[in-house]
Amino acid sequence: MMKALAALLLLLPLGCAVDYTESMRPVRSRLASDMPGEALRSFDEQFPDSTGGDRLLFLMEKGNLLRLAGRPSEAIPLLLEADRLSDMLVGTDLAEEAGALLTSDLTRAYRGADYERVFINYCLASCYTMLGQPSEALVECRRVGYKLGVLRERYEEASRYRDDAFVRYLMGALYESTGDLDDALVAYRNSLEIYESDYEGLYGLGVPDRVKADILRVSAALPGFSDLHDGFAQSWPGIAWHVGADSLNGEYVVIVEESMIPCRQPSTVQSWGEDRLVRIAVPSIHYYRYDSPRLVVRSGGLSEEGFLAEDLSAIASRNLEDLAARDLARAVARAIVKTAVAEGAEEAVEELTGDEDSLLAEGAGFIASLLGAATEQADLRAWLTLPARIHVARITLPEGRRDLSVELGGVAVWSGTVDVAAGGVDFLFTRSAGWK
């Protein structure tokens, strides 16, 4: 009888509770249909404001949606606030932890995953670049460089996300766009190192040939680096490279954000014994690797193939795997505390009634157990408007106004006219709603 009643009562709180993944479904649906403006409106309807524990998540999501909708100047203040707030949310709040032990991790303020905190600065850098403010974009490069340095010190072993090869590569391209070839070379070499030491083993993403080509190109252009250039050239005999931007030609760096990062899903286990219901819930990600679509950039009779630079889906999945033991330990600790609370409720009623076999006391313990199970929910919060993967292509074009088209997997992603400045390195950020 109690088991049947428990099953019915548990449906009430769970039926009313709407997890973050479900709340973001209409937003992601519109993004998947390549309607970022509609996605932003849907987000505003679902989340008119947030000043509580989800403030960081609200700022990241809305800032990114504004960026994707082509409104970078409006996105920047939100993303800057998100950056500041993510710094403030470092450490442990004892009151939050105590509350989480009695309910779920949803009572804790959302602090963001390591890769999410890094991508706040990526989004800011892309916004400033879209607005033609390279000096501000470089500020974000230095800021993200500091963050990545902290992560490398924190995680000495290459067994989890501790640096970002794509972000390092983008830093190199941004430095190069301002004529700072020394820092550009440092950034490209850092990118190479992370692809080799971390990305290949953790995410199955080896060093792109283009990264090696850019190292050869920049090291050849810098005086005093001939020995370094020759050493790399001997190590990579099959890597072709060309000069790039010069007195007659300019270069475009095309960055294509593909689809959306996968949602978190709940993994739940329930057990029943001695009129006690125990539930343990933790988040998980169903990640499926698929072949990378081919990125091609064309202009007139020229074309360049791109490369897969970042697999954020793999990073998010691996990040959650790294935290699985911690999440499970916290869930087990909550189950123990909630069981103790149920026992305490039964004992309290027994003392009040003076009857150790009181049905009222058993009922109190049962209800407390049921409430504990009902409040156990997996924390599914994550930055869900981030792309699943990021592709990069670079094309050198003659100076002047040029037609440019971008294809991912044979599907047109962007087409238009660009102004090519001789000796300049410019950027085009675009996205593919989804490729299968």
N, C-alpha and C positions, 0 to 999 in steps of 0.2 A: 504494500500500500504506500509506504513512504517513498519507495523508488519511483512509483508512478507519479506521486505528487511532486517529487523532485524534478522529474522530467518535464512536467507541465509548468512548474514555477520557473525553471531555468529558461524556458522559452520567452518569458516576459521581458527580463532585462536584456537578453541577447537580441530579441526581436526589435527592441527600441534603440539599442546601441548601434550607431552607424560608425564604422571604423574609417580611418583616414583614406584607405584605399578606395572604399566605396564612395566617399565624399568627393574624391578627385576623379571619379569615373567620367562624369560629363565633360570635365575640363580636358582630360586626356583624349576623349572621343573626338572633340573638336580639333585638338592638335593633330590627331591621326588623320583627320580630314583636311589638313593643311589650312586651318582657319584660326590662326593665333589670336586675331581680334575677338572672335566669338569665344575662344577659350578663356580669354581675359575677362570678358563679360560674365561668363559662367562662373569663373572663380570669384568674382566680386559678389555674385548672388549667393554662392555657397559660404564664402568667408568675408562678410562685409568689413570686419576688422578683427584684430587679435592683439590683445595687450597682456595675455596670460602666458602660460608655459609654452605655448606654440608660437610665440611671437617671432622667433628666429625662422621657423619654417614658413610662416606667413610672408616674411620679408623676402626670403629666397625665392619662393614660388612666384610671388607677384612681380618682384624685380625682374626675374627671368622672363615671365610672360610679357612684360612691357618691352623687354629687349627683343623678343621674338616677334612682337607686333610692330617692330620698327619705330619704337619710341624710346631710344636710349637715354635721352636727357631726363625723362621721367623715371627711368629704371635706376639711374645712378644713385639718387638719394636713398632709395630703399636698400640697395645693395651695400652702400657705405654703412648704413645703420646695421645691416646684417653682419658686416665684417666686424664692427665694433662690438656688437652684442655677442658674437661667437667668442671673442677674446674674454669677455666678462663672464661667460658661462663655463669657465674652466674650473675644475675642482668639484668638491662634493658638498651638497647641502644636506646636513644631517636630518633636518625636519622633513625634507622631501623623501629621503631614504626610509625614514620611519613610516611615513604615509604610504609609500609604495609597498612596504611589507604587509600592510593591512588590506591593500586593494590590488593595484597592478602598477607596472612601470609607466602607465599613461598619466599618473599623477606627477611624474617628474618632468621638469622643464626639458624641452627638446634641445639638445646641445649640438647636434649635427655630427655626422661621421667625418673622419679626417679628410676624405676625398671631397666631401661637400664643402668644407671650410676652404679648401684650396680652390674649388671651382667658383666660389664667390668672386675671387680676384680674377679668374679667367673671364667671367661674365663682365666684370668692370672693365678689364682691359679691352674686351671686344667692343663695349659701348663707347669708350673713349676713341678707339680706332675708327668706329663708324662715324663719329663726330669730327674726325680729322684732328684729334688732339693726341699726337704720339707721345709728347712729354708726360701727359697724365697716364697714358697706357704704360709707360716705362716705370712710373711710380708703383703701379700695380705689379709689374714684373719684379721689382725689388722687394715689394711686400710679400709676394708669393714665394720668392726665393728665400726669404727669412723663415716663412712657415715651413717650407720643405726642409730647411736646415734643422729646424727643431724636431721634425718628424724623424730625420735620419739619426739624430742623437738619441731620441727616445727608443727607436726600434733599430738596434744595431744589426740584428740578424735579418737577412733578406727573406723573411717568411711572411710578410704582410705589406700592405700599402705604406710606404715610407718616403716615397718620392714620386714624381710624375714626369715620365719621359716626354709626353706630348706637350705639357706646359713648359718644360725646359726648352723644347724645340721652338715653340711659339715665342718664348722670350728671345731666342736667338734671332728669329726673323724680325721681331720688333726692334731689337738693338740694331740689326742690319739696316732697317728702314731709316734710322736716324744717323747712319754713317759710323756707328760705333762697332767696328769690325772686331776689335779685341774682345769686348764682352760677348759679341755674337759667337765668336769661336768658342769661348768658355762655355756658353749655354749649349751649343751644339754638341760639344764633347761630353757635357753632363748628360744630355739626352742619350747619347750613344751608350754611356756607362749604365744608365738605368735600364735601357732596353736589354742590354747584355746580362746584367746582374739580377734583375728583378722580373722584367716583363716576360721574357721568354719562358722562365720556369713557372711563374705564378699565373700568367694569363695566356700563355701560348702565343705571344706576339713577339717575334724576333726583331732584329734591327732592320728597319727599312733601308734599302739601298740609297734612297734620296738623302737620308741623314749623313751617310758616308760621303756622298757626292758634295753636299754643302760644306762639310768639313774640309774636303780637298779644295773646293773652290775658294773658301775664305782664307785658308792657310796659305794658298798660293798668292793671294792678293796682299797679304800682310808682309811687310819687310821684316827680315830676321827670323822668319818661320820656315825657311826652306828645308832645314833638316827634318822638322816635324812633318812637313808636307811630303817629303820624299819617303819618310818612314811609313806614313799611312798609304801612300801610293803603292809601295812594295807589298804592304799587307792586303791591299784590295786591288789586285791587278785587273779585275773584271769590271770595276766601277767607272763608268763614263761620266764626265762632268764638263760643263761649259761655263763661260765667264759670267753670264747672267746680265744684270743691269749694267750699262756702260754709257758712253757719251751719245749713243744712237738708240739705245733700247732701254726699256723699263721692264719691271717684273711684277706680276700679280701672284699673290699667295691666296689660294682659294681654300676656304675651310668649310666643309660640309658636315653639319650635325645630322646624324641619321636616327630617325625614329625616337623612341623614348625608353628610358631605363625601366627594367621590369619592376612591377609592384611586389611588395612583401605580402606573404600569405601566412595565415595562422597554422601552426602545428599544435594540436591539442590532444592531451591524454587525460582520461577520467577514470577514476576507480572508486568503488563503493565498498565500505566495510564497517560493520558495527554502527549502523545508522549514521555514517559519516560519508559525505561526498567530497572527494578531493579532485581538483582539476589543475593541470599544469599546462600553460600555453606559452609558446615561444614563437618568434617570427622566423620565416624561412623565405627563400627566393627560388623559384623554379626557373633556372637559367638553362637555355639551350643554345649551344654554339652552332652557327651556320656559316657557310662560306661567305667571304667578304665580297660584296658587289664591286664591280670595276668602276672607278671614278675616271672620267675623261673630261678634260677642258679643251675647247676648240676655239680658234679664232682665225678666220680666213682659211688658209691652207695649213695652218700650224695646229698641232695638238700635243697634249702632254697627259700621260697617265698619272694618277695620284696613288696614294698609299693609305692603308689603314694605320692611323697614328694612335688611336686610343680606343679601348674596349671598356667603356664604363660599366656595362652590364656585368662583365667578368670581374671588374674591380669591386662593384657593389656586392656581388655574390660571394666573392672571397672574403670581403670585409665582414660580412655577416657570419661566415664560417669561422673566422678568427674569433668572433665574439660569442660563438655558440655555447662554449663551456661556461662563460660568465653568465649569459642569459639563462641557461639551464640551472646554474647554481642559485641565481636569484629567484627563479620560479620555485625551486625546491624549498628554499628558505621561506618563501611566502606561504607555501603549503603547510610547512611545519608550524609557522606562527598562527595561521588561520585555524589549524587543527587545535592548537593550544587554546585559542580564543573560544572555540566551540566547547572544549572540555571545561574551560572556566565558566562559561555561561551555564552549563548543566550543573556544575557544582554549586554555583551561586543560587540557583533556583532550589536545589536540594537543601541548602542551608536555610533558605527562607521558608520552605514548606516543612522542613524537618522529616522529609520522606525520601530516603535514598532510591526508592523504586518508583518515584513519582513519574507518571506519564507526562506531566507538565515539564519536569526537568529534562526528560528525554526529548521532548518536543523543542525545548529551548536550545539544547545542543544541536539538534537536527537543523533548526532554522538558522542558527549561527553558521553551521557548516555549509548550508545551502547558499547563504549570502556570501560567504567566502568564495565559494566556487563560482557564483554568478559574477563577482567583481574581477575574477581572473581573466584577463584579456591580453593577448599578445600585442606588443607595441609595434604597430605597422607603419609608424610615421617614417617618412623618408622624402627627400627632394625628388618629386616624381616628374617634374618637367625637364629634367636633365636629359640629354640625348643618350641613346644606347651606345652609339659608337661615333667616332669623329674621324673624318677622312681629310687629307691634305693633298693639294696639287699646286705646283708652281709652274708658271708659264712666262717665258720671255717674249716680249712683243716690241715691234718698232714703235717709236714715239708717235703720238697722235691719238686720234679718236678711233677706237677699234670695237667691232662686234665681238661679243664673248658669249659662249654657251657652256653650260655645265650639265653633265649627264652622270647619273649614278645607276649602275645596273641596266644601262640602256634606256633609262627614263629621264626625260628632261627635268632638271631641278631648277635651273635659273638661266635666263638669257636676257641680254641687254647690251648697252653700249658703255664702254669705260674709257676714261682718259688716261693714256699712258704717258708718264713723264720720263724723259731720258735720264738714266741713272737712278731712278726712283724705285722703291719697293712699296707697293700698295697692297691692300687686303680686301678680300670679299668674303663676308660671312653669310652663309645661307644654310638652309636645312632641307632635308628630305623627310616628308611626313612618315614614310615607311617604305621599306623595300623587302620583298620576299622572293 
